[in-house]
C-alpha cells in the first residue's frame, strides 16, 4: 500500500515518497550504480521489486546511457540513480546525449546532507551549475514533503514540448529522515501542441503548388501510430522521404518512398535532390549539424527551398533556419492531421515518379563496395539484414564502423535503431543492454568499434548478471578510426595519438562467461553469428579489419591524397 494513502498522523521518508511517485508515474525499471548517498532509495526499492526492476551497472556512464536508451525506446523518461561527485560526473555523458537527442530522462543524484552544504563537503557539487546547460531542468529537493511535487514536475518537463533530461539532487538526510505523509500527485500526462487548421491549410496550399517537394523526417517524439499516419500521408501524396541522422527507423527502409538517410556520409544524389527541391517538409528533426552535413546542405538563415519546419519545441523554430511555415506540434498530433490531408485533384501530382526514382537511387547507393582486406563489412551488414528478424534492435556508438551499418542495414521496425546523435562513444553496449532488458523476446545487436567498445565493455558483466542475451559485434582495427581519418585528411602521414593496443576480445568475452569468437573473413561471419545466437547468452563477435579500410567509400590512402591536395602538396 502506498504510504500516501495512510492516515495524516503516519510518517514516511523522502525516499519512500520518491519510490511511491516512481510507481505512480509508471516507472518499470531503474538503472544505477549504488552509492551511500541514496541508500534510503535502494531500501525503498527493495519493497517494490514487483513494480520496479533495479538493474545495477558497473559504471555510471552506462547507467545513464541505459536510461537514455529506455527513453528513446518508450517516449517515457528513462530513470537512473547515481551517487554524488564522481557518480554524477560519470553520468553526465548520458544527460548530454539525452539533451542533444531530445530524449526524456530523469537522473537522480544522491547529495551530501543539507547541514553540510556549501562547505565543499565530501564529493559536494552544485548540480544546478554543473548541469545547467545540458538539462531542461535541474533542482535539489530539500524538503521531503515536496517530493511528489518535484517528481510530477520532472516527468512533465522531461516529456513535454521538446523532450529532454531532468536532473534532481537528493540530499541523503532528506531521503532518510522521518517526515509526515503527504498526498501524491496523479500520474503525469505528456503535454504537446497541435497544428492549427490554418497551418494545415497552408501546408496543403504549398504542396498543391510544388513541383519538386521533398520530406525530411525523424527526431524524437514518434509513436507507432504516428509513423503509420506519416506513412499514409507520404503514400497519398507520393512524396520522397529522407530520414534524419540516426532516426532511420521512422519509416520502413524498404518502403518505395524511402530515399535514404540524411546525415553524415549522405548519398550525394540525395543531397542534390534536397538542394533541388522547391518545397522542403521537415517533420521532427531540429536540422542540427549532422543532419545538415555541417550546415552546408541548406542555406542559412533562409533556405532557397520553401521550408515547412515542424518541431515539438517552439524554441527550435527559427533558431538556425527561418521557415516559411513553422509549426509547433507533437509528432502524433501532426501525423494524425497529415494522414487526413488529401489532394484536391485525383490526377497525378507534378512530381509523380520522384519517390520511386529516389528509392532506386537509394537501393543503388546501399550496394556494398569492395574494401581492402578479407572482411567485407558491407557484406556482413547484408548478412545481418537477412538473418535478423525485422523487429531486431541495432545499437551503436560513434565511429566510422557505424557508417557501414547506417548505409547497408535496413531498419524495418519502429525504434529498431538506437544511436546517439550527440556522437558519443561507448553508447551502443549499454543501450543494447537496456533494450534487451525491456524486450527480452526481440533480437538485440550492438555494433561497436574497438575504441567505442572498450569505453563500456565492463557492462558485459551486467548482461551476464541479468541473463540478457545481447550480441556485441566489435569491429577491431586497432585505432580510433574516425580520428585517424580526420588526421590523415588534415595532417597526412603524421599519425600520432590514434593507435590502440587491444585485448583478444573473444577471450575477454569468455572470461565473463559469455560466448566469444573471432571473425577474420567475410565467409566466417554468418556461421559465427548462428553459433552466437544458438549460445543463448550474451555473445561477442570480434571482426578484425585492416586499418586501410577507413570508410565504405574511401581508403586511408585516398583520404591522405585528399589531405595532400588540400595542403597543396
C-alpha positions as CSV (number, residue, x, y, z in Angstrom):
1,X,0.0,0.0,0.0
2,X,1.3,3.5,-0.9
3,X,2.4,5.5,2.2
4,X,0.4,8.4,0.7
5,X,-2.9,6.6,1.5
6,X,-2.4,6.1,5.2
7,X,-3.6,8.5,8.0
8,X,-2.2,12.0,8.4
9,X,-0.5,11.0,11.7
10,X,1.7,8.5,9.9
11,X,5.3,9.2,9.0
12,X,7.3,8.2,6.0
13,X,10.6,9.3,4.4
14,X,11.6,11.2,1.3
15,X,12.9,8.0,-0.2
16,X,9.6,6.2,0.2
17,X,7.7,9.2,-1.2
18,X,10.1,9.2,-4.2
19,X,9.6,5.5,-4.9
20,X,5.9,5.8,-4.5
21,X,6.0,8.6,-7.1
22,X,8.0,6.4,-9.5
23,X,5.4,3.7,-9.2
24,X,2.6,6.3,-9.7
25,X,4.3,7.6,-12.9
26,X,4.6,4.1,-14.4
27,X,8.3,3.5,-14.0
28,X,9.1,-0.2,-14.6
29,X,12.9,-0.1,-14.4
30,X,15.7,2.0,-13.0
31,X,19.4,1.8,-13.7
32,X,22.0,2.6,-11.1
33,X,25.5,2.3,-9.6
34,X,24.8,2.1,-5.8
35,X,26.1,4.8,-3.5
36,X,25.8,5.6,0.2
37,X,24.2,8.9,-0.6
38,X,21.0,7.2,-1.7
39,X,20.9,4.0,0.3
40,X,17.4,5.0,1.6
41,X,16.1,4.9,-2.0
42,X,17.7,1.4,-2.6
43,X,16.0,0.3,0.7
44,X,12.6,1.6,-0.5
45,X,13.1,0.0,-3.9
46,X,13.6,-3.3,-2.1
47,X,9.9,-3.4,-1.3
48,X,8.8,-2.6,-4.9
49,X,10.5,-5.3,-6.9
50,X,7.2,-6.4,-8.4
51,X,6.7,-2.9,-9.8
52,X,10.2,-1.7,-10.5
53,X,13.2,-3.7,-11.6
54,X,16.6,-2.4,-10.5
55,X,19.5,-3.0,-12.8
56,X,22.9,-2.4,-11.2
57,X,25.6,-1.3,-13.7
58,X,29.3,-1.3,-13.5
59,X,29.8,2.4,-14.4
60,X,27.6,5.5,-14.1
61,X,28.1,6.4,-17.7
62,X,26.5,3.1,-18.7
63,X,23.6,3.6,-16.2
64,X,22.9,7.0,-17.7
65,X,23.1,5.7,-21.3
66,X,20.8,2.8,-20.4
67,X,18.2,5.3,-19.0
68,X,18.6,7.5,-22.1
69,X,18.1,4.4,-24.4
70,X,15.0,3.5,-22.4
71,X,13.6,7.0,-23.0
72,X,14.3,6.6,-26.7
73,X,12.5,3.3,-26.9
74,X,9.4,4.2,-25.0
75,X,9.0,8.0,-25.1
76,X,8.7,7.8,-21.3
77,X,11.5,9.1,-19.1
78,X,14.3,6.6,-18.5
79,X,15.5,6.6,-14.9
80,X,19.0,6.5,-13.5
81,X,20.3,6.8,-9.9
82,X,23.9,7.7,-9.2
83,X,25.9,9.0,-6.3
84,X,27.3,12.4,-5.8
85,X,30.5,13.9,-7.2
86,X,32.3,11.2,-9.3
87,X,29.0,9.3,-9.9
88,X,27.3,12.5,-11.2
89,X,30.3,13.5,-13.5
90,X,30.4,10.0,-14.9
91,X,26.7,10.1,-15.6
92,X,26.8,13.5,-17.3
93,X,27.5,11.9,-20.7
94,X,24.0,10.3,-20.7
95,X,22.5,13.6,-19.8
96,X,24.3,15.4,-22.6
97,X,23.1,12.7,-25.1
98,X,19.5,13.0,-23.8
99,X,19.6,16.8,-24.3
100,X,21.1,16.7,-27.9
101,X,18.8,13.7,-28.9
102,X,15.7,15.2,-27.3
103,X,15.1,12.1,-25.1
104,X,13.0,12.1,-21.9
105,X,15.2,11.1,-19.0
106,X,15.5,11.8,-15.2
107,X,18.8,11.5,-13.4
108,X,18.6,11.3,-9.7
109,X,21.8,12.2,-7.8
110,X,22.5,11.4,-4.2
111,X,23.7,14.6,-2.5
112,X,25.5,15.3,0.8
113,X,23.5,16.1,3.8
114,X,21.7,19.5,3.9
115,X,23.6,20.6,7.0
116,X,26.9,20.1,5.2
117,X,26.1,22.1,2.1
118,X,28.3,24.9,0.8
119,X,31.4,23.6,2.8
120,X,32.8,21.7,-0.1
121,X,31.8,18.6,1.8
122,X,32.7,15.1,0.6
123,X,32.0,14.9,-3.1
124,X,29.8,18.0,-3.0
125,X,28.9,19.7,-6.3
126,X,26.3,22.3,-7.1
127,X,24.4,20.4,-9.7
128,X,22.4,23.4,-10.9
129,X,25.6,24.9,-12.1
130,X,27.1,21.7,-13.3
131,X,24.1,20.5,-15.4
132,X,22.6,24.0,-16.2
133,X,23.4,23.9,-19.9
134,X,22.8,20.2,-20.6
135,X,19.4,19.6,-18.9
136,X,15.9,21.1,-19.3
137,X,15.6,21.5,-15.5
138,X,18.0,20.9,-12.6
139,X,16.9,21.1,-9.0
140,X,17.6,19.9,-5.5
141,X,14.8,18.6,-3.2
142,X,15.5,20.0,0.3
143,X,12.0,19.4,1.7
144,X,10.8,15.7,1.7
145,X,7.2,16.8,1.7
146,X,7.7,18.4,-1.7
147,X,9.0,15.1,-3.3
148,X,5.6,14.4,-5.1
149,X,5.5,17.9,-6.4
150,X,9.1,17.8,-7.7
151,X,8.6,14.3,-9.3
152,X,5.4,15.4,-11.0
153,X,7.2,18.5,-12.4
154,X,10.2,16.4,-13.5
155,X,8.1,13.9,-15.5
156,X,6.1,16.7,-17.2
157,X,9.2,18.7,-18.1
158,X,11.0,15.7,-19.5
159,X,8.2,14.7,-21.8
160,X,6.5,18.0,-22.8
161,X,7.5,20.2,-25.7
162,X,10.9,19.2,-26.9
163,X,11.6,16.2,-24.6
164,X,14.9,16.1,-22.7
165,X,16.6,15.3,-19.4
166,X,15.9,16.5,-15.9
167,X,18.4,16.3,-13.0
168,X,17.3,16.1,-9.4
169,X,19.7,16.1,-6.5
170,X,18.7,14.3,-3.3
171,X,20.3,15.2,0.0
172,X,20.9,11.9,1.9
173,X,19.3,13.2,5.1
174,X,16.3,14.4,3.2
175,X,15.8,10.9,1.9
176,X,16.2,9.1,5.3
177,X,14.7,11.5,7.9
178,X,11.1,10.8,9.1
179,X,8.6,13.2,7.6
180,X,4.8,13.4,7.6
181,X,2.9,11.6,4.8
182,X,1.7,13.9,2.1
183,X,-0.7,13.2,-0.8
184,X,1.0,12.0,-4.0
185,X,0.4,13.7,-7.4
186,X,-1.5,11.8,-10.1
187,X,0.3,10.2,-13.0
188,X,1.9,12.7,-15.4
189,X,0.4,13.5,-18.8
190,X,2.5,14.4,-21.8
191,X,1.7,17.9,-23.0
192,X,2.0,18.7,-26.7
193,X,0.9,21.3,-29.1
194,X,-1.1,20.5,-32.3
195,X,-1.2,22.3,-35.6
196,X,-3.8,25.0,-36.2
197,X,-6.3,24.3,-39.0
198,X,-4.9,27.4,-40.8
199,X,-1.4,25.9,-40.7
200,X,-2.6,22.6,-42.2
201,X,-4.5,24.5,-44.9
202,X,-1.3,26.5,-45.7
203,X,0.7,23.2,-45.9
204,X,-1.9,21.9,-48.4
205,X,-1.6,25.1,-50.4
206,X,2.2,24.8,-50.6
207,X,2.0,21.1,-51.6
208,X,-0.5,21.8,-54.3
209,X,1.8,24.5,-55.8
210,X,5.0,22.5,-55.5
211,X,6.9,20.9,-58.4
212,X,9.7,19.1,-56.5
213,X,8.7,18.5,-52.9
214,X,10.9,16.6,-50.5
215,X,10.4,15.3,-46.9
216,X,13.0,15.0,-44.2
217,X,11.5,13.3,-41.1
218,X,12.8,12.0,-37.8
219,X,13.7,13.3,-34.4
220,X,12.1,12.1,-31.2
221,X,8.5,12.0,-30.1
222,X,7.2,9.5,-32.7
223,X,4.9,6.6,-31.9
224,X,4.0,3.5,-33.9
225,X,0.6,5.2,-34.8
226,X,2.3,8.4,-35.7
227,X,4.7,6.5,-38.0
228,X,1.7,4.7,-39.6
229,X,-0.1,8.0,-40.2
230,X,3.0,9.6,-41.6
231,X,3.4,6.6,-44.0
232,X,-0.2,7.1,-45.2
233,X,0.5,10.8,-45.8
234,X,3.6,10.2,-47.9
235,X,1.9,7.4,-49.9
236,X,-1.1,9.6,-50.6
237,X,0.9,12.5,-51.8
238,X,3.7,10.3,-53.5
239,X,6.5,12.1,-51.6
240,X,10.1,11.1,-51.4
241,X,11.3,10.8,-47.8
242,X,14.8,11.1,-46.3
243,X,15.2,10.3,-42.6
244,X,17.3,12.4,-40.3
245,X,20.7,11.3,-38.8
246,X,20.2,8.2,-36.6
247,X,16.4,8.3,-36.9
248,X,16.3,5.8,-39.8
249,X,13.6,3.8,-38.2
250,X,10.9,6.4,-38.6
251,X,9.8,4.8,-42.0
252,X,10.5,1.2,-43.2
253,X,13.6,1.4,-45.2
254,X,12.2,-0.9,-47.8
255,X,9.2,1.4,-48.4
256,X,9.1,2.6,-52.1
257,X,9.1,6.2,-50.9
258,X,12.3,5.9,-48.8
259,X,15.2,7.9,-50.3
260,X,17.9,7.3,-47.7
261,X,19.3,8.8,-44.5
262,X,20.1,12.5,-44.3
263,X,23.2,12.7,-42.2
264,X,27.0,12.1,-42.1
265,X,28.1,10.4,-45.3
266,X,24.9,11.3,-47.2
267,X,24.3,9.9,-50.7
268,X,25.4,12.8,-53.0
269,X,22.4,12.1,-55.2
270,X,20.1,12.5,-52.2
271,X,21.9,15.7,-51.1
272,X,21.4,17.1,-54.6
273,X,17.7,16.1,-54.5
274,X,17.2,18.1,-51.3
275,X,19.1,21.1,-52.7
276,X,17.0,21.0,-55.9
277,X,13.6,20.7,-54.1
278,X,11.3,23.7,-54.3
279,X,9.4,22.6,-51.1
280,X,11.0,21.0,-48.1
281,X,8.8,19.5,-45.4
282,X,11.0,18.9,-42.3
283,X,8.9,16.9,-39.9
284,X,10.5,16.4,-36.5
285,X,14.3,17.0,-36.8
286,X,16.0,20.0,-35.3
287,X,18.0,20.4,-38.5
288,X,21.2,20.1,-36.5
289,X,24.8,19.9,-37.7
290,X,24.9,16.2,-38.6
291,X,21.5,16.2,-40.4
292,X,22.6,19.2,-42.5
293,X,26.1,18.0,-43.2
294,X,27.8,20.7,-41.2
295,X,25.1,23.3,-42.0
296,X,26.1,23.1,-45.7
297,X,23.0,21.3,-47.1
298,X,20.7,24.2,-46.6
299,X,21.2,28.0,-46.8
300,X,21.2,30.0,-43.6
301,X,19.1,31.7,-42.4
302,X,16.7,31.4,-45.3
303,X,16.7,28.3,-47.4
304,X,16.2,28.6,-51.1
305,X,13.5,26.0,-50.8
306,X,10.2,26.9,-49.4
307,X,10.6,25.5,-45.9
308,X,7.9,23.9,-43.7
309,X,9.5,23.1,-40.3
310,X,7.6,21.1,-37.7
311,X,9.2,20.6,-34.3
312,X,7.9,19.9,-30.8
313,X,9.8,22.8,-29.2
314,X,8.9,26.4,-30.2
315,X,12.5,27.5,-29.3
316,X,13.9,25.4,-32.2
317,X,11.9,27.0,-34.9
318,X,13.8,29.9,-36.4
319,X,16.9,29.0,-34.4
320,X,19.0,28.4,-37.5
321,X,16.7,28.2,-40.4
322,X,13.8,30.7,-40.9
323,X,10.9,28.6,-42.1
324,X,8.1,29.9,-44.4
325,X,5.7,27.8,-42.3
326,X,6.9,27.0,-38.8
327,X,4.6,24.6,-36.9
328,X,4.9,23.7,-33.2
329,X,3.5,20.3,-32.8
330,X,4.0,16.9,-31.3
331,X,4.5,14.2,-33.9
332,X,1.4,12.1,-33.2
333,X,-0.7,15.3,-33.2
334,X,0.7,16.4,-36.6
335,X,0.8,13.0,-38.2
336,X,-2.9,12.4,-37.5
337,X,-3.8,15.5,-39.4
338,X,-1.4,14.8,-42.2
339,X,-3.0,11.3,-42.7
340,X,-6.4,13.0,-43.2
341,X,-5.0,15.5,-45.7
342,X,-6.0,14.5,-49.3
343,X,-5.1,16.1,-52.6
344,X,-7.8,18.3,-54.2
345,X,-7.3,16.5,-57.5
346,X,-7.3,12.8,-58.3
347,X,-4.8,13.3,-61.1
348,X,-1.1,12.5,-60.5
349,X,0.9,15.3,-58.9
350,X,3.5,17.3,-60.9
351,X,6.3,15.3,-59.1
352,X,4.8,11.9,-59.8
353,X,7.6,9.2,-60.0
354,X,10.1,11.2,-58.0
355,X,9.7,9.0,-54.9
356,X,10.3,5.9,-56.9
357,X,13.3,7.4,-58.5
358,X,14.7,8.5,-55.2
359,X,14.2,5.0,-53.8
360,X,16.0,3.4,-56.8
361,X,18.9,5.8,-56.2
362,X,18.9,4.7,-52.5
363,X,19.0,1.0,-53.5
364,X,22.0,1.6,-55.8
365,X,23.8,3.6,-53.1
366,X,23.4,0.9,-50.4
367,X,25.0,-1.8,-52.5
368,X,28.3,-2.7,-50.8
369,X,31.6,-1.6,-52.5
370,X,34.8,-3.6,-52.1
371,X,37.1,-2.5,-49.3
372,X,40.7,-3.7,-48.5
373,X,41.1,-6.9,-46.6
374,X,39.5,-10.2,-46.1
375,X,36.5,-8.8,-44.3
376,X,33.9,-7.0,-46.4
377,X,31.9,-5.1,-43.7
378,X,29.2,-4.2,-46.2
379,X,28.5,-7.8,-47.0
380,X,28.4,-8.6,-43.3
381,X,25.7,-5.9,-42.9
382,X,23.7,-7.7,-45.7
383,X,24.1,-11.0,-43.8
384,X,22.7,-9.3,-40.6
385,X,19.9,-7.8,-42.7
386,X,18.9,-11.2,-44.0
387,X,19.4,-13.2,-40.8
388,X,17.9,-10.9,-38.1
389,X,14.1,-10.6,-37.6
390,X,12.5,-7.4,-38.8
391,X,12.0,-6.1,-35.2
392,X,15.6,-6.6,-34.2
393,X,17.1,-3.7,-32.4
394,X,20.5,-2.4,-33.6
395,X,22.6,-0.1,-31.4
396,X,25.9,1.7,-32.0
397,X,28.0,4.4,-30.6
398,X,30.3,6.7,-32.6
399,X,32.9,5.7,-35.1
400,X,33.5,5.0,-38.8
401,X,32.3,1.5,-38.3
402,X,28.8,2.9,-37.9
403,X,28.7,4.2,-41.5
404,X,28.5,0.7,-42.8
405,X,25.6,-0.1,-40.5
406,X,23.7,3.1,-41.5
407,X,24.4,2.7,-45.2
408,X,23.8,-1.1,-45.7
409,X,21.4,-2.3,-42.9
410,X,17.7,-1.9,-43.4
411,X,15.6,-0.6,-40.5
412,X,12.1,-2.1,-40.8
413,X,10.5,-1.6,-37.4
414,X,9.7,1.4,-35.3
415,X,12.5,2.0,-32.8
416,X,14.8,-0.6,-34.1
417,X,17.7,1.9,-34.2
418,X,19.4,3.2,-31.0
419,X,22.3,5.5,-31.6
420,X,23.4,8.9,-30.3
421,X,23.0,12.0,-32.5
422,X,25.4,13.5,-29.9
423,X,28.2,11.4,-31.4
424,X,29.0,9.9,-28.0
425,X,31.3,6.9,-27.9
426,X,30.6,4.0,-25.6
427,X,26.8,4.2,-26.2
428,X,26.0,1.0,-28.1
429,X,26.8,-1.5,-25.4
430,X,24.7,-0.1,-22.6
431,X,21.9,0.9,-25.0
432,X,21.7,-2.7,-26.2
433,X,21.5,-4.0,-22.6
434,X,18.7,-1.6,-21.8
435,X,16.8,-2.6,-24.9
436,X,17.2,-6.3,-24.1
437,X,16.0,-5.7,-20.5
438,X,12.9,-4.2,-22.0
439,X,12.3,-6.5,-24.9
440,X,13.6,-10.0,-23.9
441,X,11.8,-11.5,-26.9
442,X,13.5,-9.3,-29.5
443,X,16.9,-9.8,-31.0
444,X,19.3,-7.0,-29.9
445,X,22.7,-6.4,-31.5
446,X,25.3,-3.8,-30.5
447,X,27.9,-2.7,-33.0
448,X,31.0,-1.0,-31.7
449,X,34.4,-0.2,-32.8
450,X,37.3,-1.3,-30.7
451,X,37.7,2.1,-29.1
452,X,34.0,2.5,-28.7
453,X,33.6,-0.9,-27.1
454,X,36.3,-0.5,-24.6
455,X,34.6,2.6,-23.1
456,X,31.7,0.4,-21.8
457,X,33.0,-3.2,-22.2
458,X,32.7,-3.9,-18.5
459,X,28.9,-3.9,-18.9
460,X,29.1,-7.4,-20.3
461,X,29.1,-8.3,-16.6
462,X,25.7,-6.6,-16.4
463,X,24.4,-8.5,-19.3
464,X,25.5,-11.8,-17.7
465,X,24.1,-10.8,-14.3
466,X,20.6,-10.3,-15.7
467,X,20.8,-13.0,-18.3
468,X,20.4,-10.6,-21.2
469,X,21.3,-12.3,-24.5
470,X,22.8,-9.3,-26.3
471,X,25.1,-9.9,-29.3
472,X,28.0,-7.5,-29.3
473,X,29.9,-7.1,-32.6
474,X,33.3,-5.5,-32.2
475,X,34.9,-4.1,-35.3
476,X,38.5,-4.1,-34.4
477,X,41.0,-2.1,-36.5
478,X,43.3,-1.2,-33.6
479,X,42.8,2.5,-33.9
480,X,40.4,5.4,-33.2
481,X,39.3,5.1,-36.8
482,X,37.3,8.3,-37.2
483,X,40.0,10.5,-35.7
484,X,42.7,8.7,-37.8
485,X,40.6,9.6,-40.9
486,X,40.4,13.3,-40.0
487,X,44.1,13.2,-39.0
488,X,45.1,11.9,-42.4
489,X,42.9,14.4,-44.2
490,X,44.3,17.4,-42.3
491,X,47.8,16.2,-41.4
492,X,48.7,13.5,-43.9
493,X,51.3,11.0,-42.9
494,X,51.7,12.5,-39.4
495,X,49.9,9.7,-37.4
496,X,50.1,10.4,-33.7
497,X,47.8,9.6,-30.8
498,X,45.3,7.4,-32.7
499,X,46.7,3.9,-32.4
500,X,45.3,1.3,-29.9
501,X,46.6,-1.9,-28.4
502,X,43.6,-4.2,-27.8
503,X,42.9,-7.5,-25.9
504,X,41.7,-10.6,-27.5
505,X,38.0,-9.6,-27.4
506,X,36.7,-13.1,-27.9
507,X,38.7,-14.3,-24.9
508,X,37.7,-11.2,-23.0
509,X,34.0,-12.1,-23.5
510,X,34.6,-15.7,-22.4
511,X,36.2,-14.5,-19.2
512,X,32.7,-13.1,-18.3
513,X,31.1,-16.4,-19.2
514,X,29.8,-15.0,-22.4
515,X,30.2,-16.6,-25.9
516,X,33.2,-15.2,-27.8
517,X,34.5,-15.8,-31.3
518,X,36.9,-14.1,-33.7
519,X,36.0,-13.5,-37.3
520,X,38.7,-12.6,-39.9
521,X,37.0,-13.4,-43.2
522,X,33.6,-12.5,-44.6
523,X,32.6,-16.1,-45.1
524,X,33.2,-16.9,-41.5
525,X,30.8,-14.3,-40.1
526,X,27.4,-16.0,-40.8
527,X,28.3,-19.3,-39.2
528,X,29.8,-17.4,-36.2
529,X,26.6,-15.4,-36.0
530,X,24.5,-18.5,-35.9
531,X,26.6,-20.1,-33.2
532,X,26.4,-16.9,-31.1
533,X,22.5,-16.9,-31.4
534,X,22.4,-20.6,-30.5
535,X,24.6,-20.0,-27.4
536,X,21.5,-18.4,-25.7
537,X,23.6,-16.0,-23.7
538,X,25.5,-12.7,-24.2
539,X,28.0,-13.1,-27.0
540,X,30.9,-11.1,-28.6
541,X,32.0,-11.5,-32.2
542,X,35.2,-9.7,-32.9
543,X,35.6,-8.7,-36.5
544,X,39.1,-7.8,-37.4
545,X,39.6,-5.2,-40.1
546,X,42.7,-3.7,-41.7
547,X,43.3,0.0,-40.9
548,X,43.4,0.9,-44.5
549,X,39.6,0.2,-44.8
550,X,38.5,3.6,-43.4
551,X,35.0,4.2,-44.8
552,X,32.6,2.4,-47.2
553,X,33.8,4.8,-49.9
554,X,37.4,5.6,-49.3
555,X,40.7,4.0,-48.1
556,X,43.1,5.8,-45.8
557,X,45.5,6.3,-48.8
558,X,42.7,8.0,-50.7
559,X,42.0,10.2,-47.7
560,X,45.7,11.0,-47.4
561,X,45.7,12.1,-51.0
562,X,42.8,14.4,-50.3
563,X,44.8,15.9,-47.5
564,X,47.8,16.4,-49.7
565,X,45.7,18.2,-52.3
566,X,44.2,20.4,-49.6
567,X,47.7,21.3,-48.4
568,X,48.9,21.9,-51.9
569,X,51.5,19.2,-51.7
